[in-house]
Amino acid sequence: MARDALIVGINQYQNLPRLNAAAQDAEGVANILETDGDFRVRRLPEIIDKQRPKIGQQTPVSTQQLENSLVRLLLPKGDHVPEAVFFYFSGHGLQREVGLREGYLATSDTQPNTSNSGISLSWLRRLIKHSPVRQIIIILDCCHSGEFLSLKDEAWQGSDGQSYLFIAASREYEEAYESLSSDYSVLTQAILSSLRPQQTDNGRVTSTDLVAAITNQLSHEIQQPLFEQGGSEIVITRQAASSLPKLENISLISRLKQYSFNFCPYLGPQPFEEKHADYYFGRENLAQEFLQKLEQTNICALIGASGSGKTSLLRAGIMPRLAAGNDILGSENWLVRYVIPGMQPFKNLAAAFALGQQETEIAQQLLQAERLLRHGPEGLVNLVTAALIQHPNADKLWIIIDQFEELLTPTPDPQLNQERTDIIQALVTALNHPALNLGIIVGLRSNALSSLITHSELFSLIKNNRVVITPMRYQDIRDVIEKPAEKLGLTIDPYLIHNLTLDLTGAPGELALLQNTLHELWQHRSPAAYGKGGPYLSLDSYMKLGRISTLLTDRATDLYESLPEEEQNAAQRIFLALCDVGEGRLDQCRQIHKCELINQRFPQHLIDRTLQKLVAAGLLVIDQPNLTPQVGNQPMVGTVWETQGQTTTDIQHWLVPHSPTPTKKVEETITLAHKSLVSDWSLLRQWLETSQTTL
């Protein structure tokens, strides 16, 4: 397949200062693409010197010439579309502001501050967006070229099978410089030295190699280039096959290390599991507190708001440390089984005891275990006893039941409700059995605490054996960001760490938001050259992503648009209720109680269904006032608050006693996952404006 390049270097200008390095820059790039890149190169302006094409040092280029050449490059006619195109520009870059700011590539006939300002970068983005070419490389070595990458509304995301690399010499508000130590500009000098495949271990330079090499070379320069890339790697230059080094000459350690850079230590929306324990940081103190509780009791509950990281702490923080045996004497000999009740609690609990090697053996064990559990509370006692007999070296069996709130939540299915009640009774029976070495660990969402109180026997066992997940401290947050990167040899811009910590507000669900952001940053990392260090997580990438606020608001919009109309209306009601609209001050988020949302138009089942989706997406956090045991025979006052109904002006005062058998259910609270949803989510801002104008 053909590979086409348009290389432009303009020295001569009618209304702008003459440049010295632009033509030389362009000729250097053209030569290396012809020699090692297998590109068909078209130069602009082009002259013939000694029977060879060359960039003209004193030849002008008109706006019309460059425009036509770009259309020919990016929108080729006919059926023979090139495999890859490469556009390089060295010359003046301009900014012009007429209501809206725009960036331009200046041509020789450009007249600043007129309608002929050159080639619009916005137009170039749109042209690229409609190009049928599968691999596109754009390098702009000119002042204000960062404007090309800041065009969010025109942002081109390659479709399936398309790959791209955009490089800008400087930010939109900066100038680009000619080098004081060579005949080339700062960026082009780095490009030329980085594109030589002879200097690499594998005899080729890809788009990711180029980004990494430029970043390394210019790390101490005042001028810092910007990058945008997506899709697969693009091979830009390569050595002839006959001159490639043998694979054996490449360091094995170098290759293995490079493979490790393809592993992302940040799991995004997925919880950490035992296999990820080496990359789980930030909760060491909480894990230590929990393990100390386990030394003193046979039951312990880990309680936290939605999105606070309960599952990750249990699976990657607690379970590996129990298996290691360094915290609790003899815990390496314990049997540990992990269970999520789900919609089939008997079957899922039975699976913890089905450990055969063959499928038929597992199926038979699963059927027998489920029958025992259904037979009555003693069924679990018999299963635990059998498991300990089968493992004579085991001192104790611990069952970790995560998402325990599923056993406490009523459903329209009476049979499922009964199964959940039977499971809870079986757990209580087994825990109270005097000769059974059983321990239970519960992972429970805090808004389910009031439901737990209705199971008085279980609550009495748990109430003094709880560990509550608290917001992360500043150093914990830094550990979450930095330590996984250190494990893999990744580099993180210190200014990125500073900005990430500034953007976090201490809300309970922010750990999930931080993991999502770090995962996105890893996907937009700047890889280092082959064998020359690890990828780089940069502040520039974070700014291009739009900080935490943009990632969250984009997710909010996507989820809202995916909801059916009935749930969209409910979601709008929920988000509006969570906004504290001020007069003469910035709008803020506030905490509400679910009872405030429910009325005839928005029944509880609709609100519950919508809340579940919003919480699962990490947009909301559902919590509950913490419960404390009563003092003597007098329950302690736990929470006092005011609420106002949606259909009345009456103020309701809530007084909730903390008692194992309360007369009123403790109402769960709802908050936004991050304050930026109020300030930066355009859809919510529109709803607020509409609601204010209708008051």
N, C-alpha and C positions, 0 to 999 in steps of 0.2 A: 504493500500500500504506500501511496505517496505521502511525503511530509513536506509541508510548505512553510516558508518563513518570510515575513515582511520585516525588514530591518531598516529603521529610519534614524538618521542622524542629521540634525539641522544646525548649521553654524550661522547661516546668513539670515538676518531679519531686517525688514524695512523700518519698523517702528519700535524695535526692542534692541537691547545691546547685543553685539555679536558674541558668539560663543567660540571657545577654542577647542574644547575636548569632545563635543557632541559627535562630529563626523568620525573622529578617531575611535570613540567608543563603539559606534555602530559598525565600523569596519572590523574591529577586533571580534565582536560577537558574530558577524557574518562569516568570518574566516573559520572560526572554531565550529560553527554549525555545519558548514560545508565539509570540513575536514573530518570531523568526528561525529557529526549528528545525522548524516544522511538526509539533510534538508535541501530542498530546492529553494534557494535564497533569492528573493527579489530585494534589491537595494533601492532606497529612496533618500536623497536624490542619487541617481546612478550616472556615472561617467565611464568611459572606456580608457584605461591607462595601460599601455603596453599590452594591448589586445586582451585585457582582462577587465571585468567589471569592478568598479570600486565606488565607494561613497564619495560624492563630490564635496570638497572642502568649501567651495565658494558658490555652489549651485543652490538656488532657492527651491522651496517646495510649497506649492499653493494648498490652500484648504481643500479645494476641489480634488487635487491630485491625491492627497492622503485619504480623503473620504472615499473616493472611488477604489483605491487600493485596499482599504479595509473591508469594503463590501465584497470585493472580489475574493479576499482571503477567507472571510468568515461565512459568507453566503455563496459558496461556489455554485455555478450553474451546471446542469447536466447530472448524470448518474455517478460520475467518478468523484466522490467526496474524499478528500485526503484523510488519512488516519489521524494526523496531528497537524496543528498549526502553531506557529510561534510568532508573536508580535513583540518587537522591541522598539522603544522610542527613547531617544536622547535629544533633549532640546529644552526650550523654555516651557514651563507650566504656569498657568494663570488661574486666578480666582476672580470671578465677577459676581457682584451681588446686585440684583434688581428684584427686590422683594424676597427672592430666594437666592441662596448662594449656590453657584455652580463652578465646577472646575473644568479647565480646558487644556488640551495639548496645543501649544502655539505653533502655527505654521509661519512661513516667511512673510505672508501678506496679512498676518493678523494685525488688527488695530485695536489695542486694549480699550475696554469700556465702550465698545460699539457692538453692533450685531455680528460683526465678523471677529469673534474672539478665538477662532480656531475650531478644533474638534471637541465637541462636548463629551465629557466623560460619562454623563448620564446616557447620551445617545450610544456610546460605545458599549455600555453595560447592556442596553436593550438589544443591540446587535448581537452580542455574544449569547444572550438568552435565547435567541431564535436560530443560532447556528446549528447545523446538523453534524458538525465535526465532533468526534468522540473525545479527543484530547486537545486541550487548549492551554497554551502558556502565554501570559501577558506580563511583560516587564516594562515598567515606566520609570525611567531615570530622569526625573525632572522635578522642579519645585512643586509643592502642593499636590503631589501625585497621590497622597493618602486619601484625597477626596474620592478617588475611584473605589476605594475599599469601604468608605463610610456611607455609600449610597444604599442604605438599608431597604428603602422602598423598592429599589431596583435590583435587589440582591438576587444573583443567579445561583440557583442550586442545581447542579448537574442532575439530570434524570438518570434512570438506570443505565449503567454502562458508560456514563460520561465522567471524565476526570478533568480537573483543571488546577492550575497554579497561577495565582496573581501575585506579583511583587511590585511594591511601590517604594521609591527611594526615601520618602520622608512622609511625615504626617501632613494632614491637609493644611495645617497652619505653618509648616516649616519649609525652608528652602533646602535644595539639594546642592552639594558642593563638588567642585573639581578637586582632585587629589593634589596635595602639595608635593608628593614624592614620586609621581608618575605622570604620564601623558593622558591618563584616563580619569574619569570621575570616580568618586569614592565607591559607589555601588558597583559600577561596571568593572572596576579593578577587582573587586571581590568575586564577581560573577565569572570573569575570565579565568581566574586562578582556580575556581571551584569546578568549572566545566571540563577540566582536562581529565579524561578517563585514565590516562597513564599513571596518574598519581593515586589511584584507588586500588584496593586489594582485589576487587573483582572485575576491574576493567570496564566499569560503566558508571555513569552518574545519572541518578533518577531525580525526580522533582523533590522528593524528601531529602535526598542527599544534598541537593543544592541549597535548600532552606537551612539545613543544619550547618553547612559549611559557611554560608554567608553570615549566619548568626554568630558563629564562633569567631570569624575574622573581624566582625565589626562591633563586637561586644563592648569595646572601650571607646568607640567613636562617639562624637556628639550626635552625628546623624545616624538614626536607627531606622532601618527599613521595616516595612510592614508586609505581612504575608497573609494570603487566604488560599486554602487548598481543600480539595475534596475528591472523593472517588479513589481510584487505584493510583499507584505510583506510575509516573510517566518516565520512560527511559529517554533522556535527552541526548546524551552522547555515549559512545561506547568504542572500545578498541576493536581493531580487526581481530577475528578469531585466532589468527596465527600468532598474534603477539600477546594473547591473554596468559596470565600466570596460571600454573596448575593449582587446582583446588587445595592440594595437600600443603601448599605453601602458606595458606591462610591459617592463622592461629585458631586452633580448636576452641580455646577459651574465648577468643574474640567472637567466634561464631555463636557459641553457646550464650554468651552475654547478650549478643544482638537478639537472639531468639527470646531471651527473658524480657526484653523491652516490649515485646508484643503482648505481654500480660498486663492487664490493667489492675492495679492494686486497690482501685476505688470501685465499689460494686454498684454504685448508682442506686436504683430503686430496689435492688435485691438485698435481702438480709445476708449477713456474714454467716458462714457455716463452719464446722470444725476444720475443714480443709483450708479455710482462710485465716486460721488463728494467727499465723505469722504476720498478717497485715492488719490485724485488729488492734487499734490503739485508742486511747482517750478515756477508757472506763476501768483502768486498773484499780483505782481506789474503791470504786463501787463493787467491782468483782471481789476484792479483798473483804469488804464489809459483808457481802453475801456469803462468802465461804466461812467466815467466822460464825455466822448464824447457823450454818449447816453443822458445825461442830457441836452445837448445843441443842439441836432439835431434830425431829423427824419430819417436819413440814416447814416449808418456808415459801413465802409468796414474793415475787418480784412484781412491783406495781408501778405503772407509768402511763402517761398520756399516750394517745395514738401518735405514732411516728417517733417515739422517744428512744427506740432501739432495743426493746425488750428481747426480741428474738435473737438479734445479733449478740447481745450480752450472754444469753443462755447458751447459745450454740458455739460461739467463737471465744467467749470469755470464761464461762464457767466449766463447760464440759471438758475442754482440753486440759484445764488446770486440775480437775478431778482425776483425769486419766494419768497425769504426770505424777501425782502424789506428793508434790512439794509443799502444798499448803496445809493439807489435812493428812495426818499420819494414817497410812493404810488405804487412802482413797483410790490408789491405783488398782486395788483389788475389788472395788465396787463394780457391780453391774449397773449400767446407766442406760435407760431406754427413753427415747424422745417421742412424744405423741402430740398430735393436733387433733382435737375431737372431730371437727368438721360436721357434716350432715349424717355420718354413720358412726356415732361414737363407740358402739360396741365393736364394730369391725376394726376401727382404727386403734382402739386400745388392745384388741386381740393381736393385731399385727406386731406389737412390741414383744410378743412371746412366740411368734412364728419365725424361727431362725434356722430352718432347714437349708440344705445345700441344693436340692433339686426342686423344680417347680411343683411336682406332685407332692413332695414332702412338705413344702411350705403351705400348699393349699390345704392339705390334710390337717396340719397343725393349726392353721388359721380357723378352720371350721370347728375343730375341737375347742380351741380357746374361746371362740365366740359363744359356743353352746354353754360353756362353763359360766361365762359372764352373765348370760341371760338366765341362768338357772337360779341366781340369787346373789346376795352380797357375799356369801362365802366363796363364790366362784373365783373372785380375784385373790382371796387368801390362798386357795388351792394352786392357782397359777404361779403366784410368787413363791410359794413353797417348792413347787416342782422346778422352777427356774434355779433356785438356790441349790437344790439337790443335784441338778444337772451340772452346776459349776461349783464343785466343792471348795475351791479356793476363794470363792467370792464371800466377803464378809457381810454384804448388804446389797439390796436391790433398790435403786432410786428410779422413780418414774417422773420424768419432766413432762408436765402437761402445759403446753404453750397455748396461747389464745383461749384460756380457760373461760373467758366470758361467753364463748359459744355454748357452754353447758348451762349458762345462767339466763340465756335469752329465750323468752317464750316464742313459739312459732305457731302458725295456724294448724300444724299437724299434731294431734294429740299423742300419737304413737311416738313421735320424735321427742316430744316434751317428757313423756314417761321414761324413755330411754335415758335422757339426760339426768333426770331425777334418780334413776336407778344407778347410774354411774357414780354420782356424787355419794349416794348411800353406800355403795361398794367401797369407795375410797375411805369413808369414815370408818366403816367396819374393819377394813384391813389395817388402818392406822391404829385403831384401838386394840388390835389383837396383841396380847401380851408376849407371844412367842415368835412374832414375825419381824424379821429384820428388814423392814420396808421404810423407805423415805419418799416423800412426795414434794416435788418442786412445782410451783404454780406460777405461770406467767399470766398476769391479769391486767387488762386495761382499767385504768382508774375509774372510768365512768361506770363500770360494772360493780363497784363496791356495794352500792345500795342493794343490788340484787343478791349479792353474796350474803348479806345480813339475813335474808329470809331463810337461808339454810343455817340455822343457829348452831348446830353441832360443828359444822365445818368452820363457820366463822369463829367460834370459840377456840378452835385449834390454831387458826391463822392470825387472830387479831394482835397477838404479841410477837409474831414471827414474820414481820414484813420488812422488806427493804424497798424504799420508794426511789425511783429514778429521778434524780435532781438535774437541773440544767448544768451543762458543762462549764467548767471554769476556763479562763482564757488559755492557760497552758494545755488543758485537755484538747481544746480546739486546735491549737498549734500541733499537737501530737497527731491528731487525726489527719492533718494536712501533710506534715513533714515526714513522719516516721515511715509510712509505707513507701514514700519516694526514696528515702535513704536505703531501704532494703533492696531496691531494684537499681539503684544508681541513677535515678532520675534527678534532674535539677529543677528547682523551683525559684522563680524570681522572688526575692525578698519583698518587693513592693506588691506582688500578687498576694502574698500571705497577709501583709498589712491590710490590703483592701478587702480581702475575704473576711477577716476578723471584724473589720469596721462594719461590714454589711450584715453581720449577724446581730440579732437583737436579744438573744437569750430566750426565745420562745421554745416551748417544749418540743415542738416538731421540727426544729431546725437541723437536727442531726441528719435526718433524711434529706433535707434540702441541700445541705452541705455535700453529702455524698453524691447526689445527683449533679451538682455543679462541678465537683472534682472529676466525675466520670466524663462530663462534657469537655472539660479542659484537657483531659488525657486524649480524647478523640481528636482534639484540635491541637495536639502537641506539635512542637517543631522538632522532628527527629534529627539527631546528630549524624554526622557522616559515618559510614560503615567502619566499625572498629575504633571509633574515636569518641567514645563516651555515650551517655544516655540521652534520651529525649529531654526537651526543655518545656516546662509549663510557664507560660509568660503572662505578664500583665496585659500585654496587647491582645492576646487571645481572649482574656477575660472581658476586656472592654468591647471587643468585637461581638462577643456573645451577648453583651448587654448587661453584664453583672447579674447577680442573683435575681434582681427584680425582673429583668426581662425573661429569664428562663422560667420564672414562676408565672408571670402573667401570660406568656405564650401557652404554657400548659393549661392555665385556667381557661383561656379562650378555646383551645382545642377540645377540652372536656365539655365545656358549656355547649359548643356546637354539636357535639355527639349525643347530647341528651334529647329524649323526646320532648315535645312541646310542654307537656304537663310538668315534667321535671325541670325544664328550663325556667318556667314561671316560679317553681318552688325555689330553685337556686337563686334567682333574682331576689326573691323575698328574703332568703337567708343572708345573702351578702349585704343587702341594704340594711338589715337589722344589725349587722355587725359593724356598721359605720357610725361613728359619733360625729355628726356634722356640726361644725362650729361656726359661730358668727364672729368675724374679726380674727380668726385663728385658723390654722391648718386643720383639715379634716383628719380624724384619727380613727383607729379601730377600738372597739369595745368588746367586752365579754357579755354574752347573753346566756339565757337558759332556754332549753328546748320548748318549754311551755309557752314562751312568748311567740313562737312561730306558728302554733297550731290554732286553727279556727275552722269554720265550716267549709271555706273554700280550700284550705290546705289541711286536710286531715292528717292524723299522726302517721298513718302508714305511708303517705306520700312524702312527708317531711323525713321520716326515718330512711326511706329508700334513697332519697336525694342526698341526705347527709352521709350515708354510707359510701356513696360514690365520691363525694367531695373529700371525705377523710382519706379514702383509699388513694386518691390522687395527690395527697399531701397538701391540699389547699386549706384545710381546716384541722383544728385540733380539738378533740372532745376530752374533757377532763372532769374531775369532780372534787369538791372539797374533801380533804383528807379526814378519815374517821379516826377518832381516838376512843379508847375504852372509857367507861363511866367511872367516876370516883365514888366509891361506896355504893349507895343506892341512888345517887343523884347523877343523871346524865349531864355531861359537860356540853355547854353551848358551843356548837361548831361553826355555824355560819349565819350571818344576818345580811339580808340584801333587800333591795327594792326592785320591783318589776312593774311595768305598765303594760296591760294587754293591748292587743292591736285594735280591738273594737270598743274599747272603753277608756275613759280618762282616769279611772280609779287606780290608785297606787296600791299594790299588794306588798306587804311586808312578810318576808319569809324568815322563820326562826327554826333551825333544824337541830335537834339534840343529837349528840353522838351516843347512841345506845345500841346494844346488840339487837334489840327488838323495837325499832322505832315505829311510831304510829304513822309517820308520813315518809314517803320515799324521798331520799336526798336527790335533788334535781341536778342533773349533769350540766356542765357549762360548756359553751362553744366559743372558740376564738379563732381568728385568722392565723394561718401558719406564719405569715410575715406581714409587716405593716405596709410593704410596698404594694400589696394588692389594693389598698385604699388610694395611695398616692399615684401609682403608675399604671394600673390596669385601665386602659381606655374604655373598655366596655362598662366597667363599674362606674367610671366617671360619668359616662353618658346616662346611666340609670340614675345617678345622684342628681344630675342636672335636671333630668325630667321629673323626678320626684319632688325636687324643690320648687319647680315652676308650677306644679299642680297643687301645692299646699295652699 
